[in-house]
Amino acid sequence: MAAEELLKYQRIVIDQDTCISCGACVSVCPAGALELDEETAKARLIWDKCVDDFSCVDVCPVYCIYKTSEAPDEHKAKDGWYRFSRELSEEEKQAFEQWRQQYGVTGNPAQ
């Protein structure tokens, strides 16, 4: 996906502390942009795959998934609730940094 394409999406934020590992969000995501973390079994966003379907927000039984623009700052500050599916190009890295600034995401991706 080109940088302009990546920037047009708001994406979601996941509060992994509240997540109950049910997998409902993973099962409804049409883009395959959610997974269960191998170590914690908590839901995690794959940043570069998210296309703002938001069906995951509606299906979450514990309400731990938010549109990025509506997520509490404390959830956006946590580390590890998202990752990348691959190494981003320089242009994509710039789009990612613009997204972080636009939505106030201070938490770091999972490694």
C-alpha positions in Angstrom: 0.0 0.0 0.0 1.4 3.4 -0.9 2.0 6.0 1.8 -1.0 8.1 0.7 -3.2 5.0 1.0 -1.9 4.2 4.4 -2.5 7.8 5.7 -6.2 7.8 4.7 -7.1 5.2 7.3 -7.8 6.1 10.9 -7.4 2.6 12.3 -8.3 1.2 15.7 -6.7 1.1 19.2 -6.9 -2.0 21.4 -6.7 -1.9 25.2 -5.0 -5.2 25.7 -5.4 -5.0 29.5 -9.2 -5.3 29.0 -9.1 -7.8 26.1 -10.4 -11.2 27.1 -8.8 -13.0 24.1 -12.1 -14.2 22.6 -11.0 -13.6 19.0 -14.3 -12.1 17.9 -12.5 -9.1 16.4 -10.0 -11.3 14.5 -12.9 -13.4 13.0 -14.8 -10.4 11.6 -11.9 -8.3 10.2 -12.2 -8.5 6.4 -8.7 -7.2 5.9 -6.9 -9.7 8.2 -5.6 -6.7 10.2 -6.1 -8.3 13.6 -4.4 -11.2 15.3 -4.1 -12.8 18.7 -0.6 -12.2 20.2 1.3 -15.4 20.4 2.5 -14.8 24.0 -0.5 -13.1 25.6 -3.4 -14.2 23.3 -4.6 -10.6 23.4 -5.8 -8.9 20.2 -3.3 -6.9 18.3 -3.6 -4.6 15.3 -1.5 -5.1 12.2 -1.2 -1.4 11.3 -0.5 -1.5 7.6 -3.4 -3.9 6.9 -6.2 -1.9 8.6 -8.7 -0.3 6.2 -11.2 1.2 8.7 -14.0 -1.4 8.5 -14.6 -1.0 12.2 -16.6 -4.2 12.5 -14.2 -5.2 15.3 -15.3 -2.2 17.4 -19.0 -3.4 17.3 -18.3 -7.0 17.9 -16.0 -6.7 21.0 -17.9 -8.0 24.0 -15.8 -6.0 26.5 -15.6 -2.8 24.5 -11.8 -2.6 24.4 -11.5 -1.6 20.8 -11.8 2.1 19.8 -11.6 4.1 16.6 -8.2 5.9 17.0 -9.9 9.3 17.1 -12.1 8.2 20.0 -9.6 6.1 22.0 -8.6 7.3 25.5 -5.0 8.8 25.5 -3.9 6.2 28.1 -4.7 3.4 25.6 -2.8 5.1 22.8 0.2 5.4 25.1 0.5 1.7 25.8 3.2 -0.3 23.9 2.6 -3.4 21.9 -1.1 -3.2 20.9 -0.1 -2.9 17.2 2.6 -4.1 14.9 3.6 -4.1 11.2 3.2 -7.0 8.8 6.6 -6.2 7.2 9.4 -3.6 7.1 7.9 -0.3 6.0 9.4 1.7 3.2 10.7 5.2 4.0 7.6 6.7 2.6 5.4 4.4 4.7 7.4 5.2 7.8 6.7 8.9 7.2 3.0 8.1 6.8 3.1 6.1 10.1 4.7 9.0 11.9 2.1 11.4 10.5 -0.6 9.1 11.7 1.0 8.9 15.2 1.1 12.7 15.4 -2.4 13.2 14.0 -4.0 10.8 16.5 -1.7 11.3 19.5 -0.4 7.7 19.5 2.6 7.6 21.7 2.8 3.8 22.4 5.3 1.8 20.4 4.6 -1.2 18.1 5.3 -4.7 19.2 8.7 -6.0 18.1 
